[in-house]
Amino acid sequence: MDRKKYLVVGAGFSGAVIARKLAENGKNVLVIDKRSHIAGNCYTKRDANTNVMVHKYGPHIFNTNNKEVWEYVNSYGKLKPFKNKVIANTEKGVFSMPMNLLTINQFFKTKLKPSEVESFLKQKQKKKENPKDFEEQALAFLGEELYYNFFYGYTKKQWGCEPKELPASILKRLPIRFNYDDNYYNSKYQGIPENGYTEIIENILKHKNITIELGIVYNKSDNKSYEHVFYTGAIDSYLDYKFGRLGYRTVFFKEEIHDGDFQGNAVINYCEEDIPFTRVHEHKHFAPWENHEKTIVLTEFSKETVDKDEPYYPKRLKPDIAKLNSYVTYAESLEENVSFVGRLATYRYLDMEKVIKEALDYATYFLENKKENTIFKGAIFSNKI
Ligand SMILES: Cc1cc2nc3c(=O)[nH]c(=O)nc-3n(C[C@H](O)[C@H](O)[C@H](O)COP(=O)(O)OP(=O)(O)OC[C@H]3O[C@@H](n4cnc5c(N)ncnc54)[C@H](O)[C@@H]3O)c2cc1C
């Protein structure tokens, strides 16, 4: 057993996966988190009033095509099959999302077959050679009616700006299915843990070489006490906002308890600009294998991240990317025993499967390349190996 201590800052999936891999390789690991609980943004807890499992920072559906990742999470807890079927509440009525043949046929009052959708949409699309922003890209894919009914208001509320100000890359793929498949994800493996994500992360962290301390804010001056530090917090915060704050959107929730079934589905998107919230989540529908008489409903609002707000979605606008490059260059120039891992430290939106895979690969890379009693100067960002 290596008595030198390794520090992992953050007890989300990134921190837990790294800590486990180090511990299994005989390293002595301390995991700290500033929150009073483990599991980061994937934290789930049963609501005391309804006994429904609530995803406290927003609903999480595990989905991946990666067998290794799927087997990894399943080895720490049971995932039950779950297909996310979203409903869009719009000015013109209630429709199925992601957009599929049912959405189109109901919206345009048509009876199109799969082979007819492409040419039908071609008449609607406002094609541009090189769409330069989100709006141009959406109009090129969908045309005006679908774009304004489903995307304009929702995007404006979610990102707090005109869709014209957002990069075209946000809408990479045509968000339309030419059949009646209304499953939100395309991934081969999809599910939700039977007993919540917290239990899975608790099991990952359950190892004799791992100690956990909660409610502790990381202090950089402690770095010297550790052989190496794995930091999964925000990169701009680590470097004391030296180049300014990176832009994030955050969300907050209004909670209500009702009897019975409130909205008949796990998620309903509200697409109209005048409705102040973006989505309503009814958490008992994320666990259809359970029965509950009461129901807990969370209405999601989106806003800019300021001061002590939790950073949720990286905006990655041009000025953010310029700042990020300055942070990365500066961090790489430091002679410090720190690695930056996970969604906040690398300033990317990452699904859980990506976070787990990257943490597994990074820990393997670290263990293979770290030389005893030297500062680790391999790639120090988990996305750079
Ligand atoms: C609303 C929402 C919905 C999502 N839905 C899905 C989904 O359906 N499916 C999916 O695959 N993914 C989803 N995700 C993504 C998922 O949440 C992330 O992939 C995952 O949480 C990333 O894990 P992480 O460990 O990198 O970061 P986090 O979970 O954020 O963990 C980082 C931890 O570090 C701690 N920390 C930060 N700074 C410090 C500090 N200075 N000192 C001490 N501790 C610190 C934080 O408290 C936090 O607990 C969703 C994300 C959001 C925001």
The ligand as a Gaussian input file, in Angstrom:
#p B3LYP/6-31G(d) Opt

LIG

0 1
 C      -29.917000      19.519000     -15.440000
 C      -28.959000      18.446000     -15.891000
 C      -29.460000      17.271000     -16.393000
 C      -28.588000      16.259000     -16.807000
 N      -29.137000      15.121000     -17.313000
 C      -28.311000      14.136000     -17.727000
 C      -28.856000      12.941000     -18.283000
 O      -30.079000      12.779000     -18.382000
 N      -28.003000      11.973000     -18.679000
 C      -26.625000      12.117000     -18.585000
 O      -25.872000      11.199000     -18.961000
 N      -26.082000      13.247000     -18.049000
 C      -26.884000      14.251000     -17.637000
 N      -26.337000      15.398000     -17.091000
 C      -24.872000      15.497000     -16.964000
 C      -24.335000      14.981000     -15.600000
 O      -24.887000      15.748000     -14.558000
 C      -22.794000      15.065000     -15.592000
 O      -22.287000      14.205000     -16.584000
 C      -22.142000      14.686000     -14.265000
 O      -22.749000      15.278000     -13.167000
 C      -20.673000      15.130000     -14.285000
 O      -19.983000      14.607000     -13.169000
 P      -18.725000      15.380000     -12.578000
 O      -18.218000      14.551000     -11.461000
 O      -17.764000      15.731000     -13.667000
 O      -19.305000      16.774000     -12.048000
 P      -20.278000      17.084000     -10.833000
 O      -21.339000      16.057000     -10.737000
 O      -20.688000      18.502000     -10.961000
 O      -19.334000      16.929000      -9.543000
 C      -18.363000      17.909000      -9.191000
 C      -18.330000      17.993000      -7.676000
 O      -17.223000      18.827000      -7.285000
 C      -17.596000      19.575000      -6.146000
 N      -16.735000      20.753000      -6.066000
 C      -16.593000      21.726000      -7.006000
 N      -15.710000      22.656000      -6.586000
 C      -15.282000      22.270000      -5.356000
 C      -14.368000      22.841000      -4.427000
 N      -13.704000      23.990000      -4.679000
 N      -14.162000      22.203000      -3.245000
 C      -14.824000      21.020000      -2.973000
 N      -15.706000      20.446000      -3.837000
 C      -15.930000      21.059000      -5.024000
 C      -19.054000      19.926000      -6.416000
 O      -19.724000      20.228000      -5.194000
 C      -19.568000      18.646000      -7.087000
 O      -20.179000      17.779000      -6.146000
 C      -27.181000      16.431000     -16.721000
 C      -26.687000      17.635000     -16.227000
 C      -27.554000      18.642000     -15.835000
 C      -26.960000      19.945000     -15.379000

